[in-house]
Amino acid sequence: MSKIVIVYHSGYGHTKKAAESVLAGALEAGADARLLPVGEIDDAAWAELAAADAIIFGAPTYMGGPSADFKKFADASSKPWLEQAWKDKIAAGFTNSATMNGDKFATIQYFVTLAMQHGMIWAGTGMMPSNTKAATRDDLNYVGGSTGLLTQSPADASPEEAPPAGDLETARMFGARVAAVTARWIAAAH
Ligand SMILES: Cc1cc2nc3c(=O)[nH]c(=O)nc-3n(C[C@H](O)[C@H](O)[C@H](O)COP(=O)(O)O)c2cc1C
């Protein structure tokens, strides 16, 4: 069974909702997965990250990049980086923000760079966007992420209201996809 850790920050609970759906998808796909909020990282959590087969990064987009709390975790990962402890693990990422675009991709691009510094293998969403005239907001991948999962929560919506159902379902499928990619990667290595 593959071990997946979803390490994320959420200031107000919206990105947490997305993280929970990513977790549900990974569990449904048969992975041993768990959520790790960046505020709860201790020595045991660092050891767990080192033992994982895949790490999924998640953060809200704040001021055109990952939130400072996530960046603090990323900076602290310089210790495993020195030992290349995450080399050849599968990596993936997701972000949530208020504006439909809102510069979300800057956050995803940062996650890719972080993963590459660690020598990881990046997995995208593998999903087509919903972008036809007939498309509706609750379609799968309406926000249209390919490099990473993108979800959107209107600025005045509570975490009970947003991200909307289609984005959460997209998050679930993304979690399942990362679990499937990880399982194939592990099987190929043995
Ligand atoms: C400090 C700060 C900066 C933000 N910057 C952006 C931004 O650059 N783009 C955007 O679309 N939304 C931005 N937002 C809105 C948040 O991304 C949005 O409220 C999101 O749902 C928050 O997720 P969270 O509840 O997990 O913290 C910002 C919010 C805050 C508090």
The ligand as an SDF file (V2000), in Angstrom:
LIG
                    3D

 31 33  0  0  0  0  0  0  0  0999 V2000
   -3.3940   37.7910    2.7140 C   0  0  0  0  0  0  0  0  0  0  0  0
   -4.3030   37.3050    1.6290 C   0  0  0  0  0  0  0  0  0  0  0  0
   -3.8900   37.4000    0.3130 C   0  0  0  0  0  0  0  0  0  0  0  0
   -4.7130   36.9300   -0.7210 C   0  0  0  0  0  0  0  0  0  0  0  0
   -4.2630   36.9720   -2.0050 N   0  0  0  0  0  0  0  0  0  0  0  0
   -5.0160   36.4240   -2.9930 C   0  0  0  0  0  0  0  0  0  0  0  0
   -4.5180   36.3420   -4.3230 C   0  0  0  0  0  0  0  0  0  0  0  0
   -3.3790   36.7090   -4.6130 O   0  0  0  0  0  0  0  0  0  0  0  0
   -5.3510   35.8380   -5.2580 N   0  0  0  0  0  0  0  0  0  0  0  0
   -6.6240   35.4250   -4.9950 C   0  0  0  0  0  0  0  0  0  0  0  0
   -7.3260   35.0000   -5.8900 O   0  0  0  0  0  0  0  0  0  0  0  0
   -7.1020   35.4380   -3.7200 N   0  0  0  0  0  0  0  0  0  0  0  0
   -6.3230   35.9150   -2.7190 C   0  0  0  0  0  0  0  0  0  0  0  0
   -6.7700   35.8850   -1.4260 N   0  0  0  0  0  0  0  0  0  0  0  0
   -8.0470   35.2220   -1.1100 C   0  0  0  0  0  0  0  0  0  0  0  0
   -7.8160   33.8050   -0.5890 C   0  0  0  0  0  0  0  0  0  0  0  0
   -7.0110   33.0590   -1.4880 O   0  0  0  0  0  0  0  0  0  0  0  0
   -9.1360   33.0750   -0.3820 C   0  0  0  0  0  0  0  0  0  0  0  0
   -9.8780   33.7850    0.6000 O   0  0  0  0  0  0  0  0  0  0  0  0
   -8.9730   31.6270    0.0200 C   0  0  0  0  0  0  0  0  0  0  0  0
  -10.2220   30.9720   -0.0550 O   0  0  0  0  0  0  0  0  0  0  0  0
   -8.3880   31.4800    1.4010 C   0  0  0  0  0  0  0  0  0  0  0  0
   -8.1430   30.1130    1.6600 O   0  0  0  0  0  0  0  0  0  0  0  0
   -8.0530   29.5800    3.1570 P   0  0  0  0  0  0  0  0  0  0  0  0
   -9.4320   29.7120    3.7610 O   0  0  0  0  0  0  0  0  0  0  0  0
   -7.6310   28.1630    3.0460 O   0  0  0  0  0  0  0  0  0  0  0  0
   -7.0440   30.4490    3.8700 O   0  0  0  0  0  0  0  0  0  0  0  0
   -5.9850   36.3830   -0.4020 C   0  0  0  0  0  0  0  0  0  0  0  0
   -6.3940   36.3100    0.9370 C   0  0  0  0  0  0  0  0  0  0  0  0
   -5.5680   36.7670    1.9460 C   0  0  0  0  0  0  0  0  0  0  0  0
   -6.0280   36.6400    3.3830 C   0  0  0  0  0  0  0  0  0  0  0  0
  1  2  1  0
  2  3  1  0
  2 30  2  0
  3  4  2  0
  4  5  1  0
  4 28  1  0
  5  6  2  0
  6  7  1  0
  6 13  1  0
  7  8  2  0
  7  9  1  0
  9 10  1  0
 10 11  2  0
 10 12  1  0
 12 13  2  0
 13 14  1  0
 14 15  1  0
 14 28  1  0
 15 16  1  0
 16 17  1  0
 16 18  1  0
 18 19  1  0
 18 20  1  0
 20 21  1  0
 20 22  1  0
 22 23  1  0
 23 24  1  0
 24 25  2  0
 24 26  1  0
 24 27  1  0
 28 29  2  0
 29 30  1  0
 30 31  1  0
M  END
$$$$
